[in-house]
Amino acid sequence: MNMKGKFNVLMAYSEVAPFVKTGGLGDVGGALPKALKEMGHDVRVITPQYREINERRYILRDVIRLQNIEVPLGGRKIKVNVKSAFLPNTKVQVYFLHYKPFYFRSGLYVDPKTGTDYPDNDQRFVLFSYAILETLKKLQWQPDVIHCNDWQTALIPFLLKTYYRDDPFFRGTCSLLTIHNFAFQGVYKTDPHFLGLEDFSMLQDTLCGQNGEANFLKVGLFHADIFNTVSDTHVKEMLDPDKFDFGLNPILVKRKKDFFGVLNGIDDAVWSPENDSYITEPYNMKEPQGKAENKKALLEKLGFQAEPNVPVVAMISRLTDQKGMDLIRKGMDELLKLDLLFVILGVGDPEYHKFLKNVLKKHKNKISVHLDFDDTLAHQIIAGADIFLMPSRFEPCGLTQLYALKYGTIPVVHRIGGLADTIHPFDSATGRGNGFVFDKPDTRSLLTTLKRALKMYRNEKAWQKIMKNAMRQDFSWAVSARKYVKLYQKCVAKKKN
């Protein structure tokens, strides 16, 4: 930390937008560092250089001192290179770990040919973790905090406490681990030698899986100086063994004083109806008329022959049970009998792809289905829809409901995790609230709440009030970044003590 109280922070992500992403983690990796940099902190980012990253577009350059870095892996030394670029339109430097055998593949984590995780993901991210620390030494840039994210970088706190424990370079470096999704823990039949161990005794039996596998996330939770997840409500949920059971409750309860919640934010430069290059007509809270033009454009693009006063209900999501797709499937027939148009964008489980294709054949006049990732269409749907459906069974934070609020597209959500922290039921008596919420994750509760939203949509005055409430809220990354700085202060203080 320098004399002005600013931190040196290395942020380690397995994906960073806009270079490459599979979901919300990549969005965070591309936005939070920028917000921290704007606050005056020296923030740098490191991520693998995947084949999908366009070197020419983003001007990746070789860094002479970061060539042929020797990284320990499985009792041998592997030579890796590191390239560099900047987050577009920022001064945030991003380092890309370049090692073709591990990262130049189709897909980031999953083999598209088999639909399953790459079997050597453990080795890929063990290498990444070691390489991050070796890269810092080559740079001679000492971070106050290494900010790790999810299981792919959760070994770094372990390495700092073991392999690099006596290295004077890291004497003042603490570790913060952010868990974006506890469901993904990185459980592998890892050879202990890849971790620089003779066996797993150093990790203790409780930190390994039931069958002797290494659990990367558990190891990180045990060794990180402090850790957080991405909403306050989700902290409470994860400390309650009756709420969610991911096998992590004992260690979370044991370390609850080191466990914090910080809500994710959204990047106003990317998600704002005032300056969104993907949408037809800009608009804002004071002049919301442009939303009607975006709805008209969306209806035309999707091929709907409908009156503009018919409400458009949208869902942009991974198509999985976690996201509530089982509730949608059970209620689809009744949902499509309502006076609405339904649009779904996303990919997920093959069974839901098949189901939605069959629904589309029968109800082309009521539903539009897009089974892919289409960022342009996502913006147009958010801007043109009236209601946003998010019936997740489990949602640490959620980002799309925040995008929807920004665009005056009113969320209907299950009261869980970050959805409970960001969406508050509209009360027509007080005029407060920004959406519609149901408490039980079942189809009946979902449909009842959606019908209530549709009824309110017919009350133009009330609907305009909900829209203004939604668009007025500030979920920018600047707010969340200030909370992360407080965590950095806690992290550094704990390291010193």
ZIUR-V184211 format. One record per backbone hydrogen bond with DSSP energy under -1.0 kcal/mol. CO is the residue of the C=O (numbers start at 1). NH is the residue of the N-H. Records with the same first field share a line. If there is no record, write none. Layout:
CO: NH  NH
This chain:
2: 5
6: 2
7: 42
8: 144  145
9: 44
10: 147
11: 46
16: 20
23: 27
24: 28
25: 29
26: 17  30
28: 32
31: 35
32: 36
33: 37
34: 38
36: 41
37: 40
41: 43
42: 9
44: 11
45: 95
46: 13
47: 97
48: 50
50: 53
53: 55
54: 58
55: 60
61: 84
63: 66
64: 67
66: 82
69: 80
71: 78
73: 76
76: 73
78: 71
80: 69
81: 98
82: 63
83: 96
84: 61
85: 94
87: 90
92: 87
93: 45
94: 85
95: 47
96: 83
97: 49
98: 81
99: 102  103
100: 104
103: 51  105
109: 118
111: 115
116: 111
118: 121
120: 124
121: 125
122: 126
123: 127
124: 128
125: 129
126: 130
127: 131
128: 132
129: 133
130: 134
131: 135
132: 136
133: 137
134: 138
135: 139
136: 140  141
144: 174
145: 10
146: 176
147: 12
148: 178
150: 153
153: 156
155: 159
156: 160
157: 161
158: 162
159: 164
162: 165
164: 167
167: 170
168: 171
170: 173
174: 146
175: 226
176: 148
177: 228
178: 150
181: 184
185: 217
186: 216
188: 190  214
191: 194
192: 195  197
193: 196
200: 203
204: 207
205: 208
209: 212
213: 209
214: 188
215: 219
216: 220
217: 221
218: 222
219: 223
220: 224
226: 177
227: 260
228: 179
229: 262
231: 235
232: 236
233: 237
234: 238
235: 239
240: 243  244
248: 252
249: 253
250: 254
251: 255
253: 256
255: 258
256: 259
258: 227
260: 229
266: 477
267: 270  271
272: 275
273: 283
276: 279
287: 284
288: 291
289: 292
290: 294
291: 295
292: 296
293: 297
294: 298
295: 299
296: 300
297: 301
298: 302
299: 304
307: 310
311: 341
312: 386  387
313: 343
314: 389
315: 345
318: 320
319: 349
320: 325
321: 324
322: 393  394
324: 328
325: 329
326: 330
327: 331
331: 335
332: 336
335: 338
338: 340
341: 313
342: 368
343: 315
344: 370
345: 317
347: 319
349: 352  353
350: 354
351: 355
352: 356
353: 357
354: 358
355: 359
356: 360
357: 361
358: 362
359: 363
363: 366  367
366: 342
368: 344
370: 346  372
374: 378
375: 379
376: 380
377: 381
378: 382
379: 383
380: 384
381: 385
386: 410
387: 314
388: 412
390: 414
395: 418
399: 403
400: 404
401: 405
402: 406
403: 407
404: 409
405: 408
410: 388
411: 436
412: 390
413: 438
414: 416
416: 419  420
417: 421
418: 422
419: 423
424: 434  435
427: 431
432: 427
435: 426
436: 413
438: 415
440: 442
442: 446
443: 447
444: 448
445: 449
446: 450
447: 451
448: 452
449: 453
450: 454
451: 455
452: 456
453: 457
456: 459
458: 460
459: 463
460: 464
461: 465
462: 466
463: 467
464: 468
465: 469
466: 470
467: 471
468: 472
475: 266
476: 480
477: 481
478: 482
479: 483
480: 484
481: 485
482: 486
483: 487
484: 488
485: 489
486: 490
487: 491
488: 492
489: 493
490: 494
491: 495
492: 496
493: 497
